[in-house]
């Protein structure tokens, strides 16, 4: 039995089932809110259609990758696994956090309709950042498929480098963006301030995902690499970045709560948050250095 066919089928099936689940949950949520506030049904419908269109693109990516796996001659099944991991782990975070973000944005608009324009703008910004993850995974999967006679472990290591990096980034970005949206509708007068903090932290987390992308490409471009080295390079950057993302998320989340409860002290809280986050960010850089050393 050729397991390549199995992974091609999983690529499109998991993409479609994830998109269907996310679309179904959000559409149900939107209809529920429309029933509570029928005067804003048109506005809620527009937001829902926008998100459904974004998630639908993920299913299309799955179809493209499935066809590409089937059309690549002589592809080993473990290489197909690497391709699948690179794109599927990217999709997973996109589905989950996009529908969570839109769901919370709809709830925030329902509770504070006067602030709906700002909330919608921020929601679109956060969605665009999360959506970029799927595009990175797509690029890495195509890169793996473009290399002839690639070592199977190298393919898996490259796929994991980008896939798992993005998985944690989406979780961190999604949780923080959701927290920020909640605070924005509770304290609309501080919306611009909280938006600045959220963008700052998302940019830091995004850089960690770029580390994963860099290591993924470095694994693929290193000539005569030993397969096990690819896996250990991925492991070093992933674990280092994991703890950086977790604790940066805790720090920023706590800082947002502190500023919300005590706005008069927000500048001091912001200064300390930036200092602590910078110290934690060093962990990801250490992991990147070790990964490069392994590959050298």
N, C-alpha and C positions, 0 to 999 in steps of 0.2 A: 504494500500500500504506500503510495506517495503522499507523505504528510504535508507536502507543499500545498496541495489542494485544500487540506484542512485549514491551514493558516490563512490562505486566501479567503476562504469562506468565513472564518472568524473575523477577518479584517472588516468585511462589509456588514456582517451580521451584528457584531458588537457596536459598530458605528451607528447602525440604524436603530438598534434596540435602545441605545443610550439616548439618541435624539428623540425617539418616540416617547420614552419615559419622561424626559425633561419637558418636552412640548406638552404632553398630556397633563402633567402636574401644574405647569404654569397656566395653561389655558383654563383648567378647573379653577385655579386661584383667581384668575382674572374675572371669570364669570361670576364667582362668588362675590367679589368686590363690586362688580357692576350691579348686582342685585341690591346691594346695600346703598349704592350711590348712583342711581340711574342717570342723573343729570350729567355725569362725567363719563358715560359709557363710551362715547366716541374717542375721548382721549385715552382711556384705558385700552381700547381696541387697537389704537395706533401703536402704543407701546408693546402690546402683546405680539402684533404682527411683525414688528421690528425684531423682537427676540427670536420668534419662531423662524424667521428667515436666516438669522445668524446660525442657529443650531442646525438648520437644514444643510448648511454648507459643510458641516462636519460629516454628515452622512455621505455627501458627495465625495469628500476626501477618502472615505472608506472604500467607496466604489472604485475610485481611481487607483488606490493602492492594491486592491484585490486584483484588478485587471493587470496592473504592472507586475505583480508577483507571478501571475499565470503566463504572461508574455515573455518573461526573462528566461532564456534557455539555460539549462544546466544548473538551475538554482537549487542549492541544498536546503533541506527543510529547516535546519538550524539558522541559516541565513534568513530564511523567511520569518523565523521567530524574531530575529533582531529587527527586521523591518517592521513587523507587527507591533513589537514592544515600543519602538520609537514613536509610532503614530498613535497607538491605542492609549498608552498612558497619558499622552498629551490630550486626547479627546476626553478621557475620563474626568480630568479636572475641569475642562471647559464646560461639559454638560452640567456637572454638579453645581459649580459656582455661578455660572451664568443664570441658571433658573433661580438659585437662591437670591442673587443680587436683584433680579427683576422682581421677584416676589416681594422682597423687602421694600423695594422702591415703590411698588404699587401700594403697599400698606402705608408707607410714609406719606405718599400723596393723598391717600384716602383720609388720613388723620390730620394732614396739614395741606389742604388744597391750595392755599394762597402761595405756597412755596413750590408748587409743582414744576415750574420751569427750571429752577435751579436743581431740584432733585433729579429731573429727567436728564439734564445736561451731565451731571456727575455720574449717573447710571450709565450713560452712553460711553463716557470716558473710561469707566472701570471695565465695561464690557469689551471695549476695544483692546485694552491691555491684556485681558484674559484670553481673548480670541487669538492674539498673536502666538499663543502657545501652540495651538493646533498647526499654525503655519510653520513654526520651527520644527515640529515633529514631522511634518510632511517633507520639509527640505532634507532632514536627516535620513528619512526613509528612502528618498530618491537617490541620495548620495551613496547609501549602502548598496542599492541595486545597480549603480553605475560602475562599480568596481568588479572586474572579472576575476573569477577564482578567489574570491575573498575568503580568508580564514573564518570559519563559522563562529568561533569564540570572539573574534574581532567584531563581527557583525552584531553579535549579542551585546558585547560590551559597549559599542557605539550606541546601540538602541537604548540600552539602559541609562547611559550617560545623559541623554537628552530627556528620555521618558520620565525617569524618576526625579530628575532635577525639576522638571516642570510640574510634576505631581505635587511636590511640597510647595512650590511657588504658588500654585493655584490655591492650595489650601490656605496659605498665609495671606495672599492677596484677597481671597474671597472673604475670609473671616474679618479682616481689617476693614475692607470696603463695606461689608454688612454693618459692622459696628459704627463706622463713620456715618452711614446713611441714617441709622437710628438716632445718633446724637444730633445730626443736622435737623431732623424734623422736631426734636425736642427743644433744641436751642437754635432757632433759625438765625438769630442775630450773630451767632458765631460760625456760620456756615463757611465763610471764606477762610477763616483760620483753620478749621478742621480739615478743609479740603487741602490746604497747603501741607499739613502734616501727613495726610493720607498719601498724597502724591510723592512726598519725600520718601516715605517708607516703601511704597510700591516700587519706586525707582531703585532702591537698595536691593529689594528682593529680586527685582528683574535682573539686576547685575549678576546675582548668584545663578540664575537660570542661564545667563549667557556663559558663565563658567562651564556649565554642563555642556552647552553647545560647542564651546571651544575644545573641551576635552574630547567630545565625540568626534569632531573633525580631526583632532590630533591623532586619535587612535586609528582612524582610517588612513591618514596620510603618512604615518610612521612606517617606513619600509622594513620588511623582515621582522615585524613585531611578533613576539610569542603570544599565542592566544590568551594564556593565563594572565599575562601582563596587562592586556586590555581590560580584563575583568577587575584586576586589582586597582588599576588606574581609575576605573569607574567607581569602585568602592570607596577609595580615599576621598574623592571629591564629593561623593553623595553623602557620606556620613558626616563629614565636616560641615557641609552646607545645611544638612538636616538640622543640626543643633543651632546653627546660626539663625535659620528661619524661625525655628520654634521660639527661641528666646527673644529674638527681635520682635516677633509678633506679640509675645507676652508684655514686653517693655512698652511697645507703642500702644497696645490696647489699654494697659494700665495708665499710661500717660493721658490718653484721651478721656478716660473716666475721671482722672484727677482734675483735668482742665474743665471738664463739664461741671463738676461739683464745686470747683473753686476757680471761677474765671479770672478773678483778680490776681491769681498767682500763676497764670498760664505761661508767661514768658520764662519764669524760672523753671517750671516743669518741662518746657520745651527744650531749654538749654541742657538740662540733665539728661533728657531722653536722647538727644543727639549724641552726647558724649558716650553714654552706655551702648547705644546702638553701634557707634563706630568701633568700640572695643570688641563687641560680639562679631562684627563683620570681618574682623581679622581672621576668625576661625575658618571662614570660607576661603580666604586667600591662602592660608596655610595648606588646606586640602588641595588647592589648585597647584601650589608649588610641588607638593609631594607627587601628585599625579603626573606632572611634567617630568619630574625626576625619574619616575618609574618608566615612562615612555622613552626616556633618553638612553 
